[in-house]
Amino acid sequence: MEPRGGREEVRAALLRPALLHLKKLRGPVAVARLLEVSGLKDSEVSHDSAWVPLACARRVLEGIIADLGEQAVSSQGVFATSPEVLGLHVRLLRHATTPRDAYEFLVHSASEHSRVGAYRITEISDTFATFSYSPFPEVEADQAHRCFCLLRQAELAALPRLWGLPAAEVEELSCLVRGALSCTY
C-alpha cells in the first residue's frame, strides 16, 4: 500500500457521491474493499469534517472509474441531493440563495474542501461562469490525474441541483492532465 501522505488533503465528503454510485451498483462490500485497498476506513469518508490524503482519494476515484467508468465520478447524478452528501454543503447553503451565490461561495471558501488548490472565477453571470482551478505551488502531490478533473466537474455541475434545478453543463477548456497550468471550466 502507498503511503498516506502529508497535508495534501481533500475533504472526504467529496468522494461520497462516487462511493454511493459504487454502493448502488456493486454493493457495500465493494465499497469496503475499495476503501481498504485505498488506505481508508468507512468512518473517515462518512464523517463530514474528515480530510483524506490526496493519494488515497486518487486510489478511490481511479478504482471507481476502473470498475464503473468515468461517469460514476464525473456526475453526482441523483446523489447530489442525497442526505449523505448534503452535509458537505451546510455552510454553503447558509450563505447562498442562488446557484451564482453558491459558485462564488465555493471559490471563496475552497479551503473548506481542499488543501491542495483553489478555484478562481474569471467570469460569472446568473446563467454562465468560467472557473479555473490551480494547484497550490507548494503542494508536492501530483494533481495531473483525470480523476481529480472529473471530481471537480461533478462538484461544479451539481451545485444548481441544490435549488431543484438541472445540473449545470460543464465544459472543460483546459486541463492539468494535458499540460496546462490550471483546469478551466
Phi, psi and omega per residue, in radians:
M1 nan 2.420 3.117
E2 -1.216 2.697 3.111
P3 -1.098 2.680 -3.111
R4 -1.263 -0.400 3.089
G5 1.611 -3.089 -3.085
G6 -1.816 -2.241 -3.071
R7 -1.481 0.187 3.072
E8 -1.384 1.446 -2.969
E9 -2.218 2.744 2.995
V10 -2.244 2.758 3.122
R11 -1.124 2.239 -3.112
A12 -1.008 -0.595 -3.107
A13 -1.070 -0.389 3.102
L14 -1.101 -0.443 -3.132
L15 -1.418 -0.302 -2.978
R16 -1.020 -0.797 3.140
P17 -1.024 -0.741 3.135
A18 -1.164 -0.664 3.089
L19 -1.157 -0.605 3.079
L20 -1.170 -0.632 3.023
H21 -1.009 -0.862 -3.115
L22 -1.074 -0.774 -3.131
K23 -1.070 -0.753 -3.122
K24 -1.110 -0.721 -3.046
L25 -1.570 -0.493 -3.054
R26 -2.126 -0.200 3.086
G27 1.669 2.883 -3.087
P28 -1.139 -0.481 3.125
V29 -1.141 -0.677 3.117
A30 -1.124 -0.681 3.108
V31 -1.126 -0.834 -3.131
A32 -1.049 -0.727 -3.141
R33 -1.128 -0.778 -3.139
L34 -1.120 -0.770 3.126
L35 -1.067 -0.726 -3.128
E36 -1.087 -0.838 -3.127
V37 -1.245 -0.296 3.114
S38 -1.582 -0.087 3.116
G39 1.482 0.418 -3.127
L40 -2.172 2.841 3.062
K41 -2.026 2.671 3.109
D42 -1.004 -0.641 -3.129
S43 -1.089 -0.496 3.115
E44 -1.270 -0.774 -3.080
V45 -1.447 -0.231 3.135
S46 -1.630 -0.083 3.134
H47 -1.701 2.166 -3.041
D48 -1.067 -0.486 -3.077
S49 -1.774 0.102 -3.126
A50 -1.345 2.570 3.059
W51 -1.964 2.551 3.077
V52 -2.231 2.559 3.100
P53 -1.046 2.520 -3.135
L54 -0.998 -0.670 -3.141
A55 -1.091 -0.701 3.105
C56 -1.186 -0.743 3.105
A57 -1.041 -0.754 3.129
R58 -1.057 -0.764 3.139
R59 -1.091 -0.708 3.110
V60 -1.100 -0.906 -3.087
L61 -1.101 -0.758 3.131
E62 -1.160 -0.576 3.078
G63 -1.147 -0.719 3.117
I64 -1.164 -0.752 3.117
I65 -1.088 -0.739 3.133
A66 -1.092 -0.617 -3.092
D67 -1.483 -0.761 -2.990
L68 -1.991 -0.223 -3.090
G69 1.716 2.908 -3.064
E70 -1.059 -0.565 -3.084
Q71 -1.028 -0.509 -3.130
A72 -1.187 -0.356 3.104
V73 -1.855 -0.619 -3.031
S74 -1.354 -0.196 3.125
S75 -2.380 2.258 3.070
Q76 -1.367 -0.320 3.091
G77 0.898 -2.408 -3.107
V78 -1.146 -0.265 -3.094
F79 -1.422 -0.153 -3.127
A80 -1.030 -0.577 -3.120
T81 -1.969 0.296 3.094
S82 -1.196 2.460 3.092
P83 -0.948 -0.531 3.132
E84 -1.213 -0.315 -3.113
V85 -1.818 -0.542 -3.015
L86 -1.063 -0.458 3.133
G87 -0.977 -0.552 3.117
L88 -1.115 -0.442 -3.021
H89 -1.845 0.218 -3.084
V90 -1.007 -0.891 -3.137
R91 -1.119 -0.711 3.122
L92 -1.021 -0.792 -3.090
L93 -1.233 -0.369 3.044
R94 -1.276 -0.486 -3.062
H95 -1.796 -0.528 -3.016
A96 -1.721 2.383 3.056
T97 -1.966 -0.147 3.123
T98 -2.468 2.845 3.044
P99 -0.988 -0.675 3.113
R100 -1.030 -0.791 3.075
D101 -1.018 -0.702 -3.114
A102 -1.102 -0.763 3.121
Y103 -1.112 -0.729 3.120
E104 -1.133 -0.696 3.103
F105 -1.117 -0.743 3.131
L106 -0.990 -0.761 -3.129
V107 -1.155 -0.773 -3.062
H108 -1.378 -0.250 -3.138
S109 -2.142 0.494 -3.084
A110 -0.979 -0.498 -3.123
S111 -1.165 -0.231 3.067
E112 -1.357 -0.272 -3.102
H113 -2.007 -0.441 -3.004
S114 -2.607 2.400 3.044
R115 -1.865 0.250 -3.043
V116 -2.075 -0.131 -3.122
G117 -3.061 3.132 -3.095
A118 -2.564 2.685 3.044
Y119 -1.586 2.741 2.995
R120 -2.459 2.377 3.077
I121 -1.600 2.228 3.071
T122 -1.784 -0.376 3.115
E123 -2.797 2.426 3.117
I124 -2.668 2.476 2.994
S125 -2.472 -2.997 3.130
D126 -1.228 -0.347 -3.064
T127 -2.187 0.058 -3.042
F128 -2.681 2.531 3.042
A129 -2.674 2.615 2.996
T130 -2.137 2.211 -3.118
F131 -2.120 2.670 2.902
S132 -2.230 2.561 3.079
Y133 -2.077 2.253 3.115
S134 -2.253 2.345 3.049
P135 -1.194 2.605 3.034
F136 -1.188 2.357 -3.086
P137 -1.088 -0.501 -3.109
E138 -1.388 -0.140 3.141
V139 -1.410 2.173 -3.094
E140 -1.406 -0.446 -3.072
A141 -1.117 2.418 3.124
D142 -1.368 2.084 3.138
Q143 -1.783 0.120 -3.124
A144 -1.467 1.024 3.070
H145 -2.144 2.342 -3.073
R146 -0.981 -0.594 -3.085
C147 -1.059 -0.576 3.117
F148 -1.261 -0.639 3.070
C149 -1.082 -0.775 -3.139
L150 -1.116 -0.698 3.119
L151 -1.108 -0.757 3.106
R152 -1.127 -0.719 3.122
Q153 -1.092 -0.699 3.123
A154 -1.116 -0.722 3.138
E155 -1.111 -0.791 3.133
L156 -1.136 -0.724 -3.116
A157 -1.180 -0.567 -3.015
A158 -1.364 -0.400 -3.020
L159 -0.950 -0.777 3.117
P160 -1.053 -0.431 -3.136
R161 -1.114 -0.410 3.102
L162 -1.140 -0.312 3.099
W163 -1.874 0.253 3.124
G164 1.363 0.214 3.133
L165 -1.622 2.854 3.054
P166 -1.137 2.762 3.074
A167 -1.045 2.561 3.095
A168 -1.243 2.626 3.006
E169 -1.491 2.204 -3.114
V170 -2.020 2.170 3.098
E171 -1.987 2.255 3.120
E172 -1.487 2.111 -3.112
L173 -1.728 -0.563 3.039
S174 -2.608 2.809 -3.013
C175 -2.610 2.410 3.061
L176 -1.018 -0.652 -3.110
V177 -1.086 -0.563 -3.139
R178 -1.626 0.258 3.038
G179 1.676 -0.009 3.105
A180 -1.247 2.800 3.122
L181 -1.405 -0.251 3.108
S182 -2.640 2.864 2.977
C183 -1.687 2.323 3.127
T184 -2.138 2.332 -3.111
Y185 -2.217 nan nan
